[in-house]
Amino acid sequence: MGESTSDYLVNAIGPVPAVLLGFIAFVAAMIIQLRAGRYVAWRYWLAVVMVGVFGTMCADVLHVGFGVSYLVSSTFYAAALAAVFLTWHKIEKTLSIHAVDTPRREIFYWLAVISTFALGTALGDMVAYTFHLGYFGSAVIFAVIILIPALGYRFGFNSILAFWFAYVMTRPLGASVADWLGKPQDASGLGLGAGWVALVLTILIAIFVACLTATGRDIQERGSHVRVGEEIDSN
């Protein structure tokens, strides 16, 4: 949804207004989320959606606005993500999402998420453009790669590593699928249009969030996660 919404806004109102609008919406969503003090489905997923849109713009600005190659931008965002993880782990001694229970840990979490989205966008475009595999080929590759943590977890793969591996891969997979659906046929897409793809995916997200809100299945009970010290010892 972030990829298709970003593409639609850039073409509809222009790159500069789109980026400014994306930044304002991103900041507003983060303020709403950080002020909540607890997990609320619509607040959290609003923040994720805005990170998706603005993270896409961050990756695209480097390439389109400054002429930075996708290989260089992918390397840059990978280094940024690694720096976030290293700093987070050095200070908090854990990277588990189940231990994101303080304001500082939540800030680290969101820094990781936006770095992940920017990295994933650059990776998807690199495979599609630089490696000349097209959007569908890129989607297939990342669909296969995302099976690695899913299968590895079944055979004792570290759960935290598996989670973040999968989280990183969801972005290039989703972006490649969105581009394949929305881009014109002469650009290896199906030509459905970024606006329609963004609208349909937004509706689906709204439905899923409404279901989570109604069922409460995503609510983690207090004390249900492994304590940080135990987690470190087990890893």
N, C-alpha and C positions, 0 to 999 in steps of 0.2 A: 504494500500500500504506500509506503514511504517513497519508493522509487517512482511509481506511476504518478503520485501526487506532485512530487518535485518536478517531474518532466512536464506535467500539465501546467503548473503555475509558471514555470520559466517560459513556456511558449505562449501562454495566455496573457501575462501581464509584463513579461520581460525579466531578464536575469536579476537586475539590481532590486526592483521592487519585490520579486519573489523571494530572494535571499533575506531581505529586510523583514518581510512578513513571516518567513520561516523562523528567523531568529527571535522575533517578538513572541510568536506563538510558542516556541520552545522554552523561552525564559518564563513565560506565564505558566505553562504546564509544569515546569520544574518548581516554581514557587508554590503552586497549588499542592503538588506532591510532597514537597519537603515540609510544608507547614501542617500536613495532616497528622504527623506524629504516630501514625499506625497505618496498616495496609487497608486501603479501600479500593475495590476493584476498578471503578471508573477513573479514579485519580491516577492510579498506577498505570493503567493502560493508555490513558490520555498522554501521560508523560512518555511512554514507549512509542506511541504513534508520532508525537512531535520530535522525538529523538530520531525516529526513522526518516522523517521528512527532512529535518535539518542536517542529519548525518549524511544523507545523500547529497545535499547541496554542498556540504563541506568538501566531499570528495570530488564533485563535479567542478567546483570553483577552481581547484588546483589544476585540473586538466584543461578545462575550457577557458578559464580566465587568465591563467598564468602559463599555460602551455607545458605543464609538468606531465611527463609520461605516466601511464598507469603503473608501470613497474616501479618507478620512483615513488609515486604517491602510495602504492601498496606497502612498499618498504617503510616509508615514513610513518604511516598509520600503524603498521605492525610494531615498529619501535616505540611509538607512543603507547600502544596497548601494553607492551611488555613493561614499560616504565611504570604504568599505573599498577599492574599486577605486582611488580617487585616492591614498589613503595607501600602498597596496600598490605602485602604479606609481611614486610619488615616491621611495620607499625602495629598491625592488628594480629599477626601470627595466624591468619586464616584467610582463605578466599571463598569460604562457603557462603552461599546466599542465605542459608538458614541461620547464619550468625550476623546478618545485617540487622542489628537491633540497637544501633546508636546513630546519631546524626552524622558523625564522622565516617562511619562505615557505609552509610547510605550515600554519602558524597563520593566515596571511592567506587561504590557500585555503579553510580550513574556515569562517572568518568570512564569506567570500563565499558559500559554499554554504548556510549556515544562513540568511543574509539572503535568498538567492534562494528558498529553500523557503518562508519566511514571506511574502515578497512574492508568490510565485506562488499561495499559498493565498488571500491577500487579494484578488488580482486575479480568480481564478476565482470566488470568492463574489460579488465586486462585479458581474461580468458576469451571473452567474446571478440574483442577488437584486436589486441596485440597478437594473440595466438590464432586469430582468424577462424575460430570455431563457431561463431554465431551464437545467438542467444539460446537456441534450443540445445546446441551442443554443450554450452556452458551449464545450462540447467541440469543436463544429464550427468555431467562430471561431478557437480556439487551434490547431486542427489545420491551418487555413489559414495562420495567422500563422507557425507553425513551419516552413513551407515556404520562408519568405523567406530565412533563412540558408542553407538547403540549396541553393536555386537560386542565391542570390547568390554562394556560394562557387565555383560553377561558372564564374562570370563575373568572377572576380578580387576578390570580397569579402574583406576582411581576415580571415585565418583565426582570429585570436584573438577578434575582435569577433563573427565568425560562431559560434564555439564558445559564448561566454557568452550571446549572444542566444538560441541554441537551448537552452542549459541553463536559462535563466530561463523559457522557454516550456514546457519539459517539465513543470514543476510545475503551472501552472494547467490544462494539458491533462490530465495524469494525475489531478489532484484532481477535475476536472469529470467525467471518465469514471467514477471511483470513486463519486462522489456520485450520478451518474445510475444506476449499477447498484445501489447500496445503499440509497438513500433511498426512503421510501414513495411509492406512486403519487400520493397527494394532494399530494406535495411535488415533483412532476415527475420522480420516479425510477421505476425498474422494480420496486422493493420486494424485491430479493434479500436485503437485510440486510447491514449493515456488517461483521458478524462473518464471514459466509461469503465476502464479497469480500476481506476482509483475509487470510483463511486461504488462499484460492486464490492470491492474489498473492504471499503469503509462500512458498508451495510453488514457484511459478514462479521467484522470485528465487533460492531455494535451488538449484534445478536449474541455472539459468544460471551461478551462482557455482561450482557443482561442475564444470560444463563448462569454465569458465575455468581453474579449478585443475588440471583434468586435461590440458588442451591447452596452457596457458601462452601463449595467443595474445595476452593482454593485457600481457605483460611487455615493457617497453621496454628495449632493449639500451643499455648505457652508451655515451654519446657519439653516440647516434643522433639526438638533438634538436639544433636550431639553437642555437648559443651566444647568450647574451643580447645581446652587442654587435652581432652580425650581424643578429639579429632586429630590433633597434631601427633599425639602418641601413636595413633592407629595408622598414620601415614608415614 
